[in-house]
Amino acid sequence: MENKLMLQDVKKTFGDGDQQVEVLKGITLEVKTGEFVAVVGPSGSGKSTFLSVAGALLSPTSGRIMIGNQDISTLGTKELNQIRLKYIGFVFQSANLIPYLTVRDQLLLLPELEHQKHKEAEKIADSLLERLGLLHRKNHYPEQLSGGERQRTAIARAWMNDPEIILADEPTASLDSERGRSVVQMLADEVKLREKAAIMVTHDQRMLDLCDRVVYMEDGRLMSHPSVL
Amino acid sequence: MFLALREMKHAKMRYVLIGLIMVLISFLVLFVSGLAKGLASDNASSIQTMTADYVVLDKQSDQRLNRSELTNEQLKELLRLTHKKQMTEFGLQMTTIQKNGASKKTDSTLFAVDPKGFIAPPAAEGQSLKGADKNETVGDLSLKEEGFVIGDRLKEETTGTVLKLVGFTKNQSFSHSPVFHVSLKTWEAMHDGKQSVNAVALKADSEKAKQIEKQVSGVEMISKNDALKSIPGFKEEQGSLLMMIAFLFVIAAFVLSVFFYVITLQKVNQFGVLKAIGAQSGYLSRTVLYQVLFLTIVSLVVSILLTFTVSQLLPASMPFLLNVPLVAGCSVLFLTVSVIGSLISLYQVIKIDAIEAIGRAS
């Protein structure tokens, strides 16, 4: 099966001179089409940095990153911007929606950034909202939504530009377990339905059964089993 | 525009309030500018409306029209060096005028001009000056409001000459007093032929002016603007108003830049998210710029309407003059200043890193 995302011995070092800190110590990961991978680990293990590097927000110090068939490890800021816009969907902690946009406008912002036609985009947005059960909320502002609805809106936004891969940064952090579960379920369903891929960083153990694969992050390394059980 | 308009719509109160401040500041700018212009014209419209490029003065006059005195030799020299139609001499004198039979005295300035020369004022009402007739005068329209009518006999205080008012002229004042124009012949007769002229108005380019200044001894050539500045009180009046206007522009720039700076700081996280999902810095900067421009333009339109409304309500005696070039100039300057004020926010927006979005609660 085709790889949606591939990291090959990716290292990331912060600081310079004597103060160097190696946060990612050689990470190798392949995420295939239709796969939903969870990354679990204690805080300070490098999860956020991993997500930033995989999500084209940070360039790696060394190693190779492929999204689809494209090598993004050596691209500049502007190109990375375009990669994020076209191939990556983000779901952030506690939604991070734009407070002055209605649910529908949150979605329409993406085609606006890509200078695409509005008519088609409106159709796509409406069908996404319908599938995620948000159509009755489409003219509401984030402040009027419940936590779960916000996170669902964020998921709808992440799918809006039809990305190859979704990166979720603790999407259930601000939700109770029932709502959190339904949000993750939704994410998993969409991944299967669209034949894309997703990575979710979380320390919520209850959600792991919804994922196809769980990898553990410890001290800048990924492993398939936790070192301490 | 997508983000800019939606945000302003959502946070109406915030933007209405800052817009209101901008309206007040720009209103003050326009109002003080109108006042400055009005005062300038009230002070010295006789010089302002003169269709001359240069004024020739006596070198010892310290650039003051009323102190200058040109000799006949100098006049002859000037006439030799320039075409007759390009120059015209004039005299002026501060005086008081008394309507025959009335006790009230009016401060005014007497201008002696060649009725055929290019600085002779056209009549707005009644007749204009004619060379042949002696002891006739035309006065500024503001005198009409003070009860002067055509046909009045007016006594000039210093010489006791009685002048006949034959017409009114428009926009003729000097040092905040209305101007009476008389012909040079009348002027001579009033002073028994002893009074010479103060200055010569000249139409010439700067090169020619310099050349003339060199060749005629004891004269100084000053531009019309310098002549205006040399009128007692003119420079001081305009200077203090101009300083107020300049400060208002600086204040406007600061108010806008602080407002947008604070708003941008508040939105660092939001801009981070936008950049993370793929918005370019340029797109976000444009959003801020659109908001600044939108706010400034709307405020300007409101304050221009406000200023024109207020100017209609002002008493006629209040010197206030607002014309299209002045308003346009102020508006352009205001827009420029607001864009400069937004630069600090634009820099802020560009500096924000998309990484702000990761690992953070909103």
Chai-1 contact restraints between the chains, C-beta under 6 A:
chainA,res_idxA,chainB,res_idxB,connection_type,confidence,min_distance_angstrom,max_distance_angstrom,comment,restraint_id
A,S48,B,I358,contact,1.0,0.0,6.0,A-B,restraint_1
A,S48,B,G359,contact,1.0,0.0,6.0,A-B,restraint_2
A,L51,B,I358,contact,1.0,0.0,6.0,A-B,restraint_3
A,S52,B,I355,contact,1.0,0.0,6.0,A-B,restraint_4
A,S52,B,I358,contact,1.0,0.0,6.0,A-B,restraint_5
A,L57,B,A354,contact,1.0,0.0,6.0,A-B,restraint_6
A,L57,B,I355,contact,1.0,0.0,6.0,A-B,restraint_7
A,N81,B,G278,contact,1.0,0.0,6.0,A-B,restraint_8
A,N81,B,Q280,contact,1.0,0.0,6.0,A-B,restraint_9
A,R84,B,G278,contact,1.0,0.0,6.0,A-B,restraint_10
A,L85,B,G278,contact,1.0,0.0,6.0,A-B,restraint_11
A,F90,B,A276,contact,1.0,0.0,6.0,A-B,restraint_12
A,F90,B,I277,contact,1.0,0.0,6.0,A-B,restraint_13
A,F92,B,A357,contact,1.0,0.0,6.0,A-B,restraint_14
A,Q93,B,A361,contact,1.0,0.0,6.0,A-B,restraint_15
A,S94,B,A361,contact,1.0,0.0,6.0,A-B,restraint_16
A,S94,B,S362,contact,1.0,0.0,6.0,A-B,restraint_17
A,N96,B,V273,contact,1.0,0.0,6.0,A-B,restraint_18
A,N96,B,S362,contact,1.0,0.0,6.0,A-B,restraint_19
A,Y100,B,R6,contact,1.0,0.0,6.0,A-B,restraint_20
A,Y100,B,E7,contact,1.0,0.0,6.0,A-B,restraint_21
A,Y100,B,H10,contact,1.0,0.0,6.0,A-B,restraint_22
A,L101,B,R6,contact,1.0,0.0,6.0,A-B,restraint_23
A,E112,B,F2,contact,1.0,0.0,6.0,A-B,restraint_24
A,L113,B,G278,contact,1.0,0.0,6.0,A-B,restraint_25
A,L113,B,A279,contact,1.0,0.0,6.0,A-B,restraint_26
A,D169,B,I358,contact,1.0,0.0,6.0,A-B,restraint_27
